[in-house]
Every structure is written in C-alpha cells, then in structure tokens.
Amino acid sequence: MDPIDLLRDEIARRGLLTAPLADDGIVVGTALLRAAGADVTVNIDPELDERSGLDTGVLLAAVEQLLTISTARWGQVVDSIAEEVEDAVGDQSVIEETDLRDDLTLRSVAVLHDAVLLSFLAPKQFPDSWIRAQLDEDLVVEDVVIDEKDDEVVEFESLDDLMDHLSSADDR
C-alpha cells in the first residue's frame, strides 16, 4: 500500500483530522485548533521526494503537539509572530488601531518532519497579505514572512511546489 495512504489511514484512525485525504504526496484535512479557536486546514507533508522513508511517528506527534498546544503557549507563539512583524514594520504609520495579536486569524497549517508552517490572515492590518510563520519542532517561532495576497487562485501539485513558489517570492 502507498505510504501516503497508510499515513492518511493512521490519521483517520486517531481522529486527528476531519475527512483526511491523501493527494499527491500529502495528507490534507481539517482540525480544530482549540487554543486558536479556529478550524484550520492541515497539510501533512512527509517530503518523500526528499527523504528516504516515511517517519509516521514524527509527523503524527507534530500534529498532535500542535493540536493540543495550550492556550498560554499559543499566546506566546502569536506574541512572537506579532513582535517580529511589528519590528519589521517599525514606525511606519499604521492607521488601524486593532492590535495585530487580535487581528491574526490562523487559516492553515503545514506539518513537515522538522517544522510547522502557519498561514494567517490579518484583515484589518494587512488586508492584502498573508502572514506566514515557521515553527521548529518545539513550536518556537523561527521565521515570519509577509507575503502579498493576490486574488488569483494558484494551485500547486504538492506542498513542495508551494514552498518553492513561496521561496521564489522571497527572492523578488
């Protein structure tokens, strides 16, 4: 049996995601991230084209760790993201008075072997952008990027293709 199908079946057996689907090398589903108060799309990418094998245990542990993060710890993650954005924006005049921490809305998560990628909307402060954060294995913020959001819908064959697209956007 295909390793992605086995991963999907184990995710379904554990009840981690709602209606998990195996598609083009990744498993996709939705889950409630209680600490964020949001239902989010979760993509689990075992990066099989870059790794010699599938480490189901690492991936499942990372999903469980994120989905069971405490409200206090989630608050620290959001604070770190907001601080990085605020430091990057500096003293540029911000018309919106809503605190970024209150504006950030988690939309999707990508779980990799050694990182978790979060995609947020901030409709009041950054209506035309995505705020993306990379967390390490301990859910500590490693990097934050603000990507321009366009109305064009772009589909990717895999999470790797998405990551390549995002990396090339950073080079522009």
C-alpha positions in Angstrom: 0.0 0.0 0.0 1.1 3.6 -0.7 2.8 5.2 2.3 0.7 8.3 2.0 -2.5 6.1 2.1 -1.1 4.4 5.3 -0.4 7.9 6.8 -3.9 9.0 5.9 -5.4 5.8 7.4 -3.5 6.3 10.7 -4.5 10.0 10.9 -8.1 8.9 10.4 -7.8 6.1 13.0 -6.5 8.5 15.6 -9.2 11.1 14.7 -6.6 13.9 14.2 -8.2 15.4 11.1 -11.7 15.5 9.8 -12.1 13.7 6.5 -8.3 13.3 5.7 -7.5 12.9 2.0 -4.3 11.6 0.5 -3.4 13.7 -2.5 -0.2 13.9 -4.5 2.2 13.0 -1.7 0.5 14.8 1.2 -2.4 14.3 3.5 -4.9 17.1 3.9 -7.8 17.6 6.3 -9.3 20.0 8.8 -9.0 20.2 12.5 -10.0 22.4 15.4 -7.0 24.1 17.0 -8.7 24.9 20.3 -6.0 27.2 21.5 -6.5 29.4 18.4 -10.3 29.0 18.5 -10.2 28.1 14.8 -10.9 25.3 12.4 -7.9 25.1 10.1 -6.8 23.2 7.0 -3.9 20.9 7.9 -1.5 19.6 5.3 0.9 16.9 6.4 3.8 16.5 4.0 6.2 13.6 4.6 8.5 15.1 2.0 9.0 11.6 0.4 10.9 13.1 -2.6 13.5 14.5 -0.2 13.6 11.7 2.4 14.4 8.0 2.2 11.4 6.9 4.2 8.2 7.9 5.9 8.5 8.7 9.7 4.9 8.4 10.6 5.6 8.8 14.3 7.4 12.1 14.0 4.6 13.5 11.7 1.8 12.3 13.9 3.5 13.6 17.1 3.9 17.0 15.5 0.3 17.2 14.5 -0.8 16.1 18.0 1.6 18.6 19.6 0.2 21.4 17.6 -3.5 20.5 18.0 -3.1 20.1 21.8 -1.0 23.3 22.3 -2.1 25.1 25.5 -3.8 28.4 25.2 -0.9 30.1 27.1 1.7 28.6 24.8 -0.3 29.5 21.7 -0.5 33.1 23.1 3.4 33.1 23.2 3.5 31.9 19.6 1.1 34.7 18.5 3.1 37.3 20.6 6.4 36.2 18.9 4.8 36.5 15.5 3.3 39.9 16.2 6.6 41.2 17.7 8.5 40.1 14.6 6.0 41.8 12.3 6.0 44.9 14.4 9.8 45.1 14.5 9.8 44.7 10.7 7.2 47.3 10.1 8.8 49.7 12.6 7.4 53.2 12.9 5.5 53.2 9.6 2.2 54.8 10.2 -0.4 52.3 10.9 -3.9 53.6 10.6 -5.6 50.5 12.1 -5.6 50.5 15.8 -6.5 46.9 16.3 -3.7 45.0 17.9 -2.1 42.6 15.5 -2.5 39.8 18.0 -6.2 40.3 17.9 -6.2 40.6 14.1 -4.3 37.4 13.3 -6.5 34.6 12.1 -5.0 31.2 11.5 -6.1 29.7 8.2 -3.9 26.8 7.5 -1.1 24.7 8.8 1.6 22.6 7.1 3.3 19.9 9.2 6.7 18.7 8.0 9.2 16.4 9.7 11.2 19.3 11.3 8.9 22.3 11.1 5.3 23.6 11.2 4.3 26.3 8.9 1.4 28.6 9.8 -0.6 30.9 7.5 -2.5 33.7 9.0 -4.8 36.4 7.7 -4.8 39.8 9.4 -7.7 41.5 7.6 -7.5 44.8 9.4 -3.8 45.5 9.5 -2.7 43.5 6.4 -5.8 43.1 4.2 -3.7 42.3 1.1 -1.2 39.9 2.7 -0.6 36.5 4.3 1.5 36.4 7.4 3.4 33.1 7.4 5.4 31.7 10.3 7.7 28.8 10.6 7.9 27.0 13.9 10.6 24.5 14.9 9.9 21.0 16.4 9.3 22.7 19.8 6.8 25.1 18.3 9.1 28.1 18.7 8.9 30.7 16.0 11.9 30.6 13.7 10.8 32.9 10.9 8.0 35.2 9.9 7.3 36.4 6.4 4.6 38.7 5.0 3.5 37.6 1.5 1.4 39.6 -0.8 -2.0 38.1 -1.3 -3.5 38.3 -4.8 -7.0 37.5 -6.0 -5.6 35.0 -8.4 -6.1 31.4 -7.4 -3.0 29.3 -7.8 -3.0 25.6 -7.4 0.1 23.5 -6.6 0.8 19.9 -7.3 2.4 19.4 -3.9 3.4 21.2 -0.7 7.0 21.2 -2.1 5.8 23.2 -5.1 4.0 25.6 -2.8 7.2 26.0 -0.7 9.2 26.6 -3.9 6.8 29.2 -5.0 7.0 31.0 -1.6 10.8 30.8 -1.7 10.9 32.3 -5.1 8.6 35.1 -3.9 11.1 35.9 -1.2 13.8 36.4 -3.9 11.8 39.0 -5.8 
